[in-house]
Amino acid sequence: MTRSGFAAIIGRPNVGKSTLLNQVVGTKVSITAASPNTTRQAIRGMLTEGDTQIIFVDTPGIHRPRTTLGGRLNDTARAAADGVDVILAIIEAGSAIGPGDRNVLATMLRNARGRQAPLPVVVVNKMDKSGREAVVAQLVAATRAVEEIADELNLGDVIERVEYFPVSAKTGEGTAELIAYVRKAMPESPFLFPEDEVSDVPEAMWVAELVREQLVRKTKQELPHSIHTRVIEFEWPHITVEILVERESQKGMVIGKGGALLKDVGIAARRQLPEGCFLELKVSVEPGWQKRDDTLDRFGY
């Protein structure tokens, strides 16, 4: 008998969702950066051990949207938490539970109602940055917040099903216990993906994401939100990635003085690709793409 199912990872931006996915799967599946909303798609990472396969789903950060893209990212995150077997709602150990966290916890509770509903789990992340007392205090605060939100939403029947796990997605501390709990929640099912597969991200999308990751890390302020990357040519070993920005002035910022920034991005991304790959980067302007439905449709958001 085998077991296989889905565990969605939700949370506000920058709480460590992608880092947790990479940690539990054991390899880099989702890009990470300090800028909010680095993750823009629902990214699946598979952990297959023995007779159990867990498909973890990384999601965009749930936030107050300022653009059409932001609204679509929220829709993607909430849709990913529907119809799964476990919902992992992540909050930070060292930060007060604010409106954004409460919104995430409310999403978890709403989706966890009903007999066939997913198991709700609150994950207190970044325990490596906080002392033991702070972590314990946050677990208590999270429990209180869940109870308050459940009472407001008339979801008191869900409270007794909520479990709490302190972890460090960065170091892996506490993740073994979390994985063990999620394993037990997986339903009887044939494996949904091949045993040796760790992600269903298409290769072209993965290359484009590696480039965007480096751009997000090397640019500042609002520019990361204005960047979209896509592969426009894939004839191994030659891969061409187009970088799209919203304004002509942003094009120069991405290229950098004498092309230095773009060169650094290419070098950093190429290090993560198979040896012998020739990666070419091109920069184009797509005016106001974050706010245009037709463009967002074309880009697959």
Stockholm file with secondary structure:
# STOCKHOLM 1.0

chainA/1-301         MTRSGFAAIIGRPNVGKSTLLNQVVGTKVSITAASPNTTRQAIRGMLTEGDTQIIFVDTPGIHRPRTTLGGRLNDTARAAADGVDVILAIIEAGSAIGPGDRNVLATMLRNARGRQAPLPVVVVNKMDKSGREAVVAQLVAATRAVEEIADELNLGDVIERVEYFPVSAKTGEGTAELIAYVRKAMPESPFLFPEDEVSDVPEAMWVAELVREQLVRKTKQELPHSIHTRVIEFEWPHITVEILVERESQKGMVIGKGGALLKDVGIAARRQLPEGCFLELKVSVEPGWQKRDDTLDRFGY
#=GR chainA/1-301 SS CCEEEEEEEEESTTSSHHHHHHHHHTSCCSCCCSSTTCCCSCEEEEEEETTEEEEEEECCCCCCCSSHHHHHHHHHHHHHTSSCSEEEEEEETTSCCCHHHHHHHHHHHHHTCSTTCCEEEEEEECGGGSCHHHHHHHHHHHHHHHHHHHHHTTCGGGGGGCEEEECCTTTCTTHHHHHHHHHHHCCBCCCSSCTTCCBCCCHHHHHHHHHHHHHHHHSCTTGGGGCEEEEEEEETTEEEEEEEESSHHHHHHHHCGGGHHHHHHHHHHHTTSCTTCEEEEEEEECTTGGGCHHHHHHHTC
#=GC SS_cons         CCEEEEEEEEESTTSSHHHHHHHHHTSCCSCCCSSTTCCCSCEEEEEEETTEEEEEEECCCCCCCSSHHHHHHHHHHHHHTSSCSEEEEEEETTSCCCHHHHHHHHHHHHHTCSTTCCEEEEEEECGGGSCHHHHHHHHHHHHHHHHHHHHHTTCGGGGGGCEEEECCTTTCTTHHHHHHHHHHHCCBCCCSSCTTCCBCCCHHHHHHHHHHHHHHHHSCTTGGGGCEEEEEEEETTEEEEEEEESSHHHHHHHHCGGGHHHHHHHHHHHTTSCTTCEEEEEEEECTTGGGCHHHHHHHTC
//
